[in-house]
Amino acid sequence: MNVYALTYIVLYIGITGVVFNSLQAVRTEQWFKENRTKEIQMLFIGLSMSLGYLITNFLIDLIKYTNQIFILFSCIN
C-alpha cells in the first residue's frame, strides 16, 4: 500500500504541474473582463488541481487493476 501512496503523490504533483502549464496556452483574455488576472489565476489553479486529481485517480486505478489482472492470470496457471 505504501508504494501506491507514494506513486499517487508523485503523479498528482507532476500531473497538476503539467496541466497548469497546458492551461496557460488557452486564450482566456476574451472570456474575462480586463484586469481580472487574479480570477484567471484562481481558475487555472482550480482547474489544474481538479484535472490533476481526475487523471491521477485514473492512472492509479489502471495500475491497480492491471496488477490484479496479472495476479488473476498467474493463479490460473
C-alpha positions as CSV (number, residue, x, y, z in Angstrom):
1,M,0.0,0.0,0.0
2,N,2.8,2.4,0.7
3,V,4.0,2.2,-2.9
4,Y,0.6,3.3,-4.1
5,A,0.6,6.2,-1.8
6,L,4.0,7.4,-2.9
7,T,3.1,6.9,-6.5
8,Y,-0.2,8.8,-6.1
9,I,1.6,11.8,-4.5
10,V,4.3,12.0,-7.2
11,L,1.8,11.5,-10.0
12,Y,-0.6,14.1,-8.6
13,I,2.1,16.8,-8.2
14,G,3.6,16.1,-11.6
15,I,0.3,15.9,-13.5
16,T,-1.0,19.0,-11.8
17,G,2.1,20.9,-12.9
18,V,1.7,19.7,-16.5
19,V,-2.0,20.5,-16.6
20,F,-1.3,24.0,-15.2
21,N,1.3,24.7,-17.9
22,S,-1.0,23.3,-20.5
23,L,-3.9,25.5,-19.4
24,Q,-1.8,28.6,-19.8
25,A,-1.8,28.0,-23.5
26,V,-5.6,28.6,-23.6
27,R,-6.5,32.2,-24.5
28,T,-8.8,33.3,-21.7
29,E,-8.5,37.0,-22.2
30,Q,-11.6,37.0,-24.3
31,W,-13.7,35.2,-21.5
32,F,-13.0,37.7,-18.7
33,K,-13.2,41.5,-18.3
34,E,-9.9,43.5,-18.4
35,N,-7.7,43.5,-15.3
36,R,-9.0,40.2,-13.9
37,T,-5.7,38.4,-13.6
38,K,-6.4,37.1,-10.1
39,E,-9.6,35.5,-11.1
40,I,-8.0,33.9,-14.1
41,Q,-5.1,32.6,-12.0
42,M,-7.5,31.1,-9.5
43,L,-9.5,29.5,-12.3
44,F,-6.2,27.9,-13.6
45,I,-5.2,26.7,-10.2
46,G,-8.7,25.1,-9.5
47,L,-8.9,23.5,-13.0
48,S,-5.4,22.2,-12.8
49,M,-6.0,20.7,-9.4
50,S,-9.3,19.1,-10.5
51,L,-7.9,17.7,-13.7
52,G,-4.8,16.5,-11.9
53,Y,-6.9,14.7,-9.4
54,L,-9.0,13.0,-12.1
55,I,-6.1,12.0,-14.2
56,T,-4.1,10.7,-11.2
57,N,-7.0,8.6,-10.0
58,F,-7.5,7.2,-13.4
59,L,-3.8,6.2,-13.7
60,I,-3.7,4.7,-10.2
61,D,-6.8,2.7,-10.8
62,L,-5.4,1.5,-14.1
63,I,-2.2,0.4,-12.3
64,K,-4.2,-1.4,-9.6
65,Y,-6.5,-3.2,-12.0
66,T,-3.6,-4.2,-14.2
67,N,-1.8,-5.7,-11.2
68,Q,-5.0,-7.6,-10.2
69,I,-5.4,-9.0,-13.7
70,F,-1.8,-10.2,-13.7
71,I,-2.4,-11.9,-10.3
72,L,-5.6,-13.5,-11.6
73,F,-3.9,-15.0,-14.6
74,S,-0.9,-16.2,-12.6
75,C,-3.2,-18.1,-10.3
76,I,-4.9,-19.8,-13.2
77,N,-1.7,-21.4,-14.5
